[in-house]
Amino acid sequence: MAQIGQRVVAIDADLEGANLHTCLGVPPPREGLADFVANREEDLRKLALETPIPNLRLVAGTHAHLSDAQPDEVHRVRLIRALRQLDADWVILDLGPGLQSATLDYFLVADAGLLVINPEPGSVENAYAFLRAAFYRRLRQAVVSEELRDLITEAMDPRNEEGIRTPHELRAEVESADPAEGARFVRAMAEFHPRIVINGVRNTEDIRLGFAVASVCRRYFGVEVEYLGYVNHDEAARRSVLAREPVVRFAKEADAAIYLDRIARKICGPPPAVRTGSSP
Amino acid sequence: MRPLEELGHYEVLELPHGAAFEEIETAYRTLKATYATNSLAIYSLLDASDADFVRERIQEAYRVLSDEEERHRYDLQLAGEPVGDEVEPVKAAVVLDRPAIFESEPPALGSEAPLLEESPTRLSPARRDEFEFNGASLRRERLRRELDVDQLAEITKISPNYLRCIEEERFEELPAAVYVRGFVGAYARALGLDAVEVSSRYTARLEAGRASPKRSRLLDRN
């Protein structure tokens, strides 16, 4: 995205396993997001470092205290506000694995939540678990009644005593309890639009997995998942990691670089002149 | 999207009313693969009974919509008209006016493909003269069209090994120039390029490369 002219700030929000600086060829910085989370630095903008890549700055996640890795709600809101004040076209949050509240909230607050899936059972399982947790959390935030929030929390357990097995069944329960809450619930369902990328593709079947996951999500969750694209399994990607340089710079002609470029352009959308419909 | 039990046959196959029979076939095959017992896409999300139910609904939708008479009766039911033998079935030949969710080969991921703007078929005559139709540029064009070698082999009926040799300019492993000219022409046609222009330029490289193979390989690395 930076290479096609967008001003980007990358935030390594995986404080338990920060390594984005290494991928971008930046030596381990002494300051980063951990200082903001621990209130040692009030201004997040001061923590954005230049990288070797033009248009790309980095807020590193190094040197975090373990107790700061999962900030409470007050700190999460403070960070989200600070993110919105950054002077950039795009702010990208690299989230860690797992279903922690902070991870889910950062995903949900994004304009474009992106999930990377490898074509293997463990990765698909994790992706569905994450989507399910994020989706139910979003639905829970959408209703105002504490009673219905509790119902949604209970429904998150697949073996819940109410016997609610799918989001459709949960929606029916909410609608029957309170039509106004039901309308909020349905709106939240419609507004949830995660995007997916299939990584490490080796054959046509792997490529099709993205379409299949989108279809299953539409049917099971009732949500539209956008299949943004795929990235080929490529030895150049591994070599680029060893060289501590993004593959789009390390091996521009590699398959992985070409596919990543295409995905970046899709996310950025058409150029402004096309988007506004005007021409000089 | 409503729950599966509330959906009609067209919705189950995620198709518009009036979809062509070819589209019904494609949608059915894709959904059948998506919800197959060993499918990765349903792994951990659907239990066996849920997956069985989805498969039954897909099968039933396909049974009705793939049979001309059954489909006609079903369409009449949907329109609220009486079902009788006196009405002639209408041949469905409507083609989707939006990107199909279930694409046939090759799977398309969006139609914008910004990189396509630089494809040689769209270059100005001056740029076209500058464009070098070598193995690397052919490969780039293939990737921009989201085709893998096996897919291209299926389209061109040329072995994947020869296609790779063409892209990597392993001239010594390719057959006589007259055959290579035909291969490259088919490759170019599959990508929507000018087959005559591409094959003649590539053949010229082939002949130069065979005359001086070491120099050719070294040049490729620059």
Contacts between the chains, C-beta under 8 A, distances in Angstrom:
chain1	res1	chain2	res2	distance
A	119	B	40	6.5
A	120	B	40	7.6
A	121	B	40	6.4
A	121	B	43	5.1
A	121	B	44	7.5
A	124	B	40	5.5
A	124	B	41	7.2
A	124	B	43	5.2
A	124	B	44	6.9
A	125	B	43	6.2
A	125	B	44	4.0
A	128	B	44	5.7
A	128	B	45	4.7
A	129	B	44	7.5
A	166	B	3	7.3
A	168	B	2	7.5
A	168	B	3	4.2
A	169	B	3	7.9
A	203	B	148	7.4
A	203	B	150	7.4
A	204	B	105	7.7
A	204	B	106	7.7
A	204	B	107	7.1
A	204	B	148	6.7
A	204	B	150	7.0
A	204	B	151	6.6
A	207	B	107	5.1
A	208	B	30	7.5
A	208	B	33	7.3
A	208	B	107	5.9
A	209	B	40	5.8
A	209	B	41	6.0
A	210	B	109	7.7
A	211	B	30	7.2
A	211	B	34	7.9
A	211	B	101	6.7
A	211	B	102	6.8
A	211	B	103	7.6
A	211	B	107	6.6
A	212	B	30	7.7
A	212	B	33	7.3
A	212	B	34	4.1
A	212	B	39	6.8
A	212	B	40	7.6
A	212	B	41	3.4
A	213	B	41	5.2
A	214	B	101	7.5
A	215	B	14	7.1
A	215	B	30	7.9
A	215	B	31	7.2
A	215	B	34	5.6
A	215	B	41	7.3
A	215	B	101	6.7
A	216	B	34	6.6
A	216	B	35	7.9
A	216	B	41	5.2
A	216	B	42	5.8
A	216	B	45	6.4
A	216	B	46	7.5
A	218	B	1	5.6
A	218	B	14	7.9
A	219	B	1	6.9
A	219	B	4	6.4
A	219	B	54	7.1
A	220	B	45	6.0
A	220	B	46	7.0
A	222	B	1	4.5
A	222	B	2	7.9
A	227	B	109	6.6
A	228	B	109	7.5
A	229	B	109	4.8
A	229	B	110	7.4
A	230	B	109	7.1
A	253	B	136	7.1
A	253	B	140	7.3
A	255	B	143	6.2
A	258	B	115	7.6
A	258	B	140	7.3
A	258	B	143	5.2
A	258	B	144	7.4
A	259	B	143	7.7
A	261	B	115	7.2
A	262	B	109	7.9
A	262	B	113	7.2
A	262	B	114	7.5
A	262	B	115	6.6
A	265	B	112	7.6
A	265	B	114	4.8
A	265	B	115	7.8
A	266	B	110	6.0
A	266	B	112	7.0
A	270	B	112	7.3
